[in-house]
Structure formats: structure tokens, C-alpha cells
Amino acid sequence: MEGDHLAEKYIKIKVCGSCFQGMNALKVLRMFHCELFQVSFQFLTNLQTLELNDCKFSMNGISSIKNLSSLEILRIIDADVSELPDEIFELKNLKVLQLMIVSSLRSISPQAISRLSNLEEFCALECLDFLRNGSFEEQDESFEQGKAFLTELNKLPRLKGLTLEIDEKLIAATGLIFHALSTFNISVISKDFDVDFADFTFVHTITLKFDHVNVRLFSPFINLLPSVENLHLLFCDGFRNIIPDVHKGGDMKDLRELYLNSCPDVECVFDLAHVEDSLGITLSNLTDLFLEDLDKLKCIWNGPSQHFRLQSLRKVEIMYCPNLEYVFPVHIGSSLLHLEELYIYDCAALKHVFAAYGSGGNADMITCLLPKLKGLHLKYCPQENFNFCLRRYHFIFPVLDRITVIGCPHMTTSFSIDTNGAVHAKARAEGEMSTQAITSTSSNDFVDDFEWERGDTESTLPLYMEADD
């Protein structure tokens, strides 16, 4: 049931009384832009899913909802209500309760949520200010209410899905350890910052987000870390790496996306040099890696190659990491079978994208294949003798479509293309050619900045010559 959109205004349908009489077979009801007046829901004896989206109702307007004995899923979205009708918490068979964009909802009655003993999934986004606004002080009413609610929620025996925004002060005060969840999207934010963390794209994912908090607040989520898929850490201090500082167990086999931004103490992202081989840590499901504004970051991967099987990694973005010297050690390069996009921006100390393990030392001639790389972007890496790879290393990109090199004045890597369309990259010895290693056919001169796209008629890469080997 949906209200009309006339003259750029939504006209709400007025729903009242016994309008649902005779609809006892109905199982799913979605109502958009409706006004509810004393609705007789009791006729919907088989209703399993009810969604109220941008609906206006009073406490008494939907009191008959308690008669929906078969209801399993209740969604309330974009509603202007200050409190939920107590009758909602009489739905003994309710399995899913989702509250989204209910910004006026200030509270839930004490002991109400614990009455939903069969609840399997609870979602609250942009509502329940007593959990998320951070304006309260310890021992005030809303703070105590938040502590009590979290304790109730965590005791629900069947709860397997949780989407919630929580102020870090509440986490520190409750001492809760969240039990195992199959799906979760939990954001922990600091009271000192006005952060709107609601992200509806992650509602049905397995996500942890921390904003402006300290590493000590990760411990309540220790049971969730082994199954987390998306981990976002913004302005978090107190940890030097993800493994082992954040997750001492080290098992993050399901991790798919890692986003680190402005974490001032991070020196190495994955430090697995002392992890036992028997743990089998491979990061084999990691698809997206975003690192931004990490002042102390020196390396990303540290440890033997068996811990870094990165066959699922598709996108890497690294920006504003002034002390990072290399991105990948060559010994894990062979696992990058699905890498599609590599973007590096403003890394002042970067010497190599691919380097020998732990340093930029010499190595024997080796050929490396990145079979799915489509975009390579290197911007503002001013280090003298900056290279994509070490001398005598030979990289081949069969499907590379775009190369961007801007603000890398000392780069000595040459790119060329063979008769089959594969792009080749090599670091040239000093004196073999100008420090600008990419040519433009429009002028035949070496250029500082270069952008190439496959099929571009304005510029092209020189033909790869086998004799160069």
C-alpha cells in the first residue's frame, strides 16, 4: 500500500478500522506513506512480515499489532515516533526487528527487548540516541538506560544478527563480551565526535567499524573478529598492527575489506613474522585494501609467504603514507591472481611497489605475472630512483588498460607493449635511458607525467623488444 506522489508531495493514505477484514491469508504487508488510525491488525492472522515505511501512527494507532501471533519480521523505517508501542514486545514469535531512520525514537521501555525471547535479528540505525549520541555523562538517566539495554540485548538467547551504533563510553562501562553472531554491522564511535555512521549498504553484512576509539575497546568484540568480513578503523589509536595487536588470535580468514584511515600508531598492517605455521593464516578472502593517512606505516605485510595467499585481492588504494617504502614484497606477488586496481597516491618515501622481502635489495632475474590488473595509478611518489619493481624484475600485465604516472620525477621504470597486447614493466639500470621511462608518440620525448589508455590514439607505449632481456 503506497501513498500517491502529487505536486511533489507524498499524499498519505489513511488506513483505519477494519480495512483488513477478510484478508486472513495475507502473509506480507508493506505500507508506504500511510497514516494509521486504530488499525485492526487482528484480522491478519497469518501475517508473517510487516513493513511500515514513512508511516505516521500513534501509540494507539497500531495497538492491535499484538494480535499478530504469526508475525516474524517487523520493519519500521523513516517514522516519526518518540517511543514504540508496548504491544510490539508482546509478539512472542517475532524473529526480526528492524528500526531505521527513526530519529525521534528516544527510548525503549526497560525489560521490553528481553521479552522478545525468539528474536534472532535486531537492527537500529539512526535511532536510539541513548546508545549513540555521546552527549550524556556517566550516571545520568540515558547513560544508565543504554547500559541496561545493551545488557538485555546481549542476553537474548537466539540473537544471531545485530546492526547497531554504540558510543564507546557505553562499551567501556558495560564490560560486555558480545557472543557469537552470524551477521553483524556494529559501529563504535567516540562521544567527542559527531559521526553519522549509518550505512544501509552494510545492514546484511558482517562489519565492524570503529571511529575515534582506542585499541582497548576491541576486546568486547573478540568473539566476532574471526568472522568479520569488513573492518573499518578510523582515527583509532593504540595499535601498531591488525594482527596481532587488534586480533591476538590472528584468525581472520573471512576478512574481505580492510579500511584504515588516520590511525597514528600503525607501523605494519599484518605482522605475521612470529605466527605459527599451524594457524594457517592466509587472508585468502581479502578483496579490498584501503590505507589512508598512516604516518608511521613502514610496511603492510611482514612474514613468510604461506601466510599471504592473496588470490582474492582485487583492489588496493594507498594514500598519504609518508614512511611506506614498498607495497608488496615480491615473494607474495605470485598470489595476486585477481588484482585489478592498484592506486598509490602521495607516498613520499616509497622506493618500490614490488620489492625484495623486507627491503629494496637486489634479486635474481624473475618474471612476475599479474593476469587481471586493469588499472595502475602512481601519483606523487617523489623518492629518488623510485621504481615499480627492482632492477631486472620483469612484470607482465596481459589485460592492463590504464596507466597513470603523475608527480614521480625520478621513476626509472619503463612500460612497453608486445604484439599480443600485453604490457611489460622493467626497471632500467642507471644510464640506460632517461629517468622518465615512458615515451609519448606525439613528441617522441620523455615526459614527467604520463597517462595511457588502451586504444588511445594520442599516446601509446613503445613495442616490447625481446632483446631487452
N, C-alpha and C positions, 0 to 999 in steps of 0.2 A: 504494500500500500504506500503510495508516494504522493505527496502534495504537488500541486501544479506550480510551474515557474512562469509567472506572468509579469510583464513590465519590470523585469529584472528583480522581482521579489518572489520569494517562495510563499505560496499560499498554503497554510497548513490545513490538512483535512481534520475535521472534528470527529473524533471517534468516541462514542459514548454508549452506555446502556448495553442492551443485549444484541448488538450488531453481529456477534459471532455465533449466535444461536443456530444450531443445525450444522455446525462445522466441526463436529466431534472427530472427524477423520483427519483433520489438518495436522501436519507434523512440523512444518516450518513456517514461521511468520516473520517477515521483515517489514518494519514500518519506518518510513522516511517522512520527515516534516509533518508530523501529526500532533494534534492536541488530544490528550486522553482525559476523558471525564467519566469517572465511575464506570470504567470498562468492566464488563462481566466476562473475565477470562475463564470462569469456571466451566464454560461450555466447551473449551478446547481441551478435552480430557486426554487426548493423545499427543498434544503438542510437545515436541522434543527440543526445538530451537526457537528462541525469541530474540529478535534484534530490534532495539529501539534507537534509531539514528536521527539526531536532531529533532527529537520529540519533546514536547512540553507536557509535563504531568506534575501533579501534586502528590503529597503523601497518600491521600485517599483515592487519588485517581486510578491507581493500579493496585489497590489493596487486595483485590481478588486474585492477584498473581499467586497467592499462597495455595490456591486450589489446583495449580498446575502440577499435579503429582508426578507426571511423566517428564517434566522439563529437565533437560540435561545441560543445555547451553543457553546462557543469558548474556547478551552483549548490550551495553548501554554506551552510546557514542554521542559526543557533542550535545550533552544535555545540560540544562541549567537547573540543577538541583543541589541544595545545600546538604541534604542527608538522604540516605537510602531508606525506602520503606522497610520497616522491620519485617514485613511479611516475606521479603526476599530470603531472609535467613531461615525461613521455615520450609524451604524447598529441599527436602531431605535427599532427593535423588540428583541434585544439581552437581554436575561434574566440571563445568567450565563457567567461570565468572570473569567477564572482561569489562573493564571500565576505562574508557579512552576519551580524552578531551572533556572531562567533567571537572573543569577547573573550579567550579563553585562548591564542589563536594569537599567539605572541610573535615568530616569525621565519619567514623563507623562506630556504632554503639559497642561498648565493651562486651566481650564474650560473644559477639554476634558471629564473627567469622568462624569461630570454633564450632558453632552449631552445624556448619556445613561439613559434616564428617565424611562425605563421599567426594568432596571437591578434589579434583585432580589437576586443575589448571587455574591459576589466578593471575590476572593481568591488570595493572593500574598504571596508566600513562597520562601525564598532565592532570593529575588529581591527587587527593590525599596530601595536602600541604603539610600535615603533621609529620610526614615522612621525608619530605624533600625540600622545603623552602629554606631551612637552615637559619631562620630568623629567631628561633626560640633559644632560650637559655636553659641550662640544666635545672632540673627540678620543677620547671613550670608545667602547666597542665598539658600542653600539646606535646612536650618532650616525654612526659610520663605516658601519655596516650600512645605515642609512637613506639616506645619500648614494649608496652603491653601488647600492641597489635602485632609487632614482629614476633614476639614470643608465641602468641596464639597461632600465627600463620605457620611458623616453623614446626608446630606440633601436629598439624593436620596429617593424619596417618596415610592418606592416599595421594598427597600432593606430589606431582611429578613435573609440573610446568609452572614457571614463575617469571613474570615480567614486572619489574619494579624499579623505581628511582628512590634511593635512600641517601640521606645525609650521613656523612662519615662520622659525625658525632654520635649518632644513634648506634652505628655499628660498634664503635669503641665502647659505648656504655652497656650494651646488652650482653656482650661476650658470647653471642650465638655462634654456633658452627652449623652452617647450612648443610642439611643432609643431601644425599644424592638426588639429583634431578635429571630427568631425561631431556628436558628443554628448559632454557632459561635465558633471559635478557635482563641482566641486573646492572644498573648504573649506580656507582657510589660517587658522590660529589661533596665538595667542601662547603661548609657554611659561609666561607669568606668570599665565595664567588657565585655570581648569578649565572648559573649554567642551565640552559634548557636542553636536556639530553634526550628528550623523547624522539625516538626514531622508529617509526612504524614498519620500516623495512626489515627490522630485526625481531619482530614480535614472535615469529615462529622459528627462530634460530637459537643457537647455543652461544650466547655472547656475554662477556663480562667487560664493563667499562669502568675505568677509574679516572677521576678528574680532580687534580689538586689534592691528592692524598698521599700518605706515607706508606712505605712498604709494610709496616706493622699491621695495617688494616687488610692485608691479603689473607691472613691466617683464617678468618671465618669462612673463606671460600676454598680452603684447601681440598675439600672433597669434590669440588666442581672443576678444579683445574685440569685433571686428567682428561675430561671430556669436553673442555671448552673448544669451540670452533673459531670464534672471533674474539681476539683480545685487544682492547684499546686502552692505552695508558697515556694520559695527557697531563703534563705538569706534575708528575709524580716523582718524589724523591726518596732516597734511602736505599736504592738497589743499584748494583753495578751491572747486573745481567738478568735475563729472564730465567735462565737455568744456570746455576742453582738458586740464586737469591730469591726470586719470586716463587718458584716452584722447586722446592728442595728434592722432591721425589723424582723430578726430571721427566716423568712420563707425560708428554703432551702430543701423543700420536694423532689426535684428531684435530690439531690446530690447523686452520685453513687461512686465516687472515690475522696478521700482526701489525698493529699500528702504534708506533711510539713517537710522541711529539713532546719536545721540551722537557725531557727527563734529565736533569742536570748531572746525575751521578753515573749514568750508564757508560761503561767502558767497553764492554763486549756483550753482544746480544745473546749468543748461545755459546757459553763457555763449557764445553764438554770434554776438556782435556783430561779430567780426572774421573770421568764417569765410567763405571764398569761396563765392559762389552756385553755382559749378560742382560743388561737392562733393555737393550735393543732400541734405543732412541734413534729414530731416523728422520723425523719431520717429513715423512713421505707424503703427507696430505697438505702441506703448506702450499697455497696457491698465490697469495698476495702478501708482499712485504713492503711496508711504508715506514721510512725512518726520516724524521724531520727535526732539525734544531736540537741536535745532541752534541753538546760542546765537548764532552770528554770521550766520545766514541772513537776507539782506535781500531777495532776490528769487529766483524759481525759474527764470524764463525771461528771457533777455536777447538780443535780436537781431531781425532782420526777420521778418515773418510767414511768408515762404516756407520758413523753417527749422522751423516749428512747425505742421505739419499733424497735429493730434491727433485724427483722426477715429476712432481705435480706443480712445481713453481712456475707461474705464468707471468707475473708482473712484479717488478721491483722498482721502487721510487726512493731515491735518497737525496735529501736536500739539506743544506746548511749544517753539514757535519765537518767542522774545520780541522779536526785532527785525524780523520779517517785516512789511512794510507793506501788501502786496497779494498776492493769489494769482495771478490771471490778468490780463494786460493785455487790454483789450477787443479789440485788433486780432487776437488769436488765438481769441477767443470763438466766432467763426462756424465754427471747425473742430471744435467739441466736439459732434459729431453723435450720439455714443453714450454720453456721460457719464450715469451712472445714480445714483451715490452721491457726495456731497460732504460731508466731515466735517471740521470745523475746531474745535480744542479748545485753549484756553489760549494764545492768541497776543496778548500784551499790547499790542503796537504796531500791530496790524492796523487799517488805516483802511478798506480796501475789499476785497471778494472780487474784484470786477472793477474795474479802474482804467485810466486812460489810460496808454499805454506809458511806463513808467519813472517814473511819478508819479501823484499823485491830482489832477491838474489838471482844468480844465473841458473840456468837449467838446460838440459839437453834438448835438441830439436824435438818438438812434439806437435802433432796436428790435432786440433780440437774442433768438434762439430757441434754447432748449435742449430739443430734441424728446424726449429719453428720460430726463431727470432724474426720478428717483423719490423720492429721499431727500435732504433738505437739513438739515444739523445744524450750528448755530453755537452754541458754548458758551464762555463766559468770554473774551470779547473786549471789554475794558472801555474801549477808546480812545474819547475824546470824539468825537461825531459819526461813530461807526463806521457804515458802510453796506454793504449787499450790493453796491451799484453807485453810480456817480457820479450827481449830480443830473441829471435829465432823461433818464437812460437808462431804457429800458423793457425788462424781461425777461419772456418768456412761457415757461411750463412746461406743455405740454399734458397730461402724464401724472403730474405730481407728486402723490405720495400722502402724504408725511410732511414736516412742518416742525417743527424743534425749535430754539427760541431760548432759551438759558439764560445768565444772567450777562452780558448785553450791555445795560447800563442806558442807554446813550446812543444806541442804534441808532435811526435815523430812516427806516428802510425800511418801506414799507407793502406788505402782501400782500393780494390780493383775488382773487376767482374770478369768471369770466364765466359766461354761461348755457350755454356748451358744456363747462364743467368745467375749462377751462384756468386755471392760476394765473398771476397777474401780479405783478411786483415793480417798485416805483419808489422812488427816494429823494426824499423831500419836502423842499421848501425850509424853512428855519428859520421857525417861526411858523405853518406850515400846519396842523400838528397837534402833539399831544404827542410828546415824544421816544420814547415807547413807541408803536410804529406798528402793532401788531396788536391787534385787538379780540376780546373774548370775548363771545358772545351770552348767556352765563349771567349776566353782570353789566352788560354794556354799558360797562364801564370799561376803560381802558388798563391793561395788566399788564406787569410787568417780564419775566417768564418765560412762555413760551408753547409748547405742544405741540399740533400739529394733525395729525389723520389723516383722510384722505378717508372720508366716511361716518360720522365720529364725531358722535354726537348731542349730546355735551356742549359742543362748541365748533365754530365754523365761521369762515370768512373772509367779510368783507363783499363784497357784489357789486361787481364791477369796473364802473366807470362810464366810458363813452367820453368824457364831458365833462371828465374829469380830464386828458385830453391837451391 
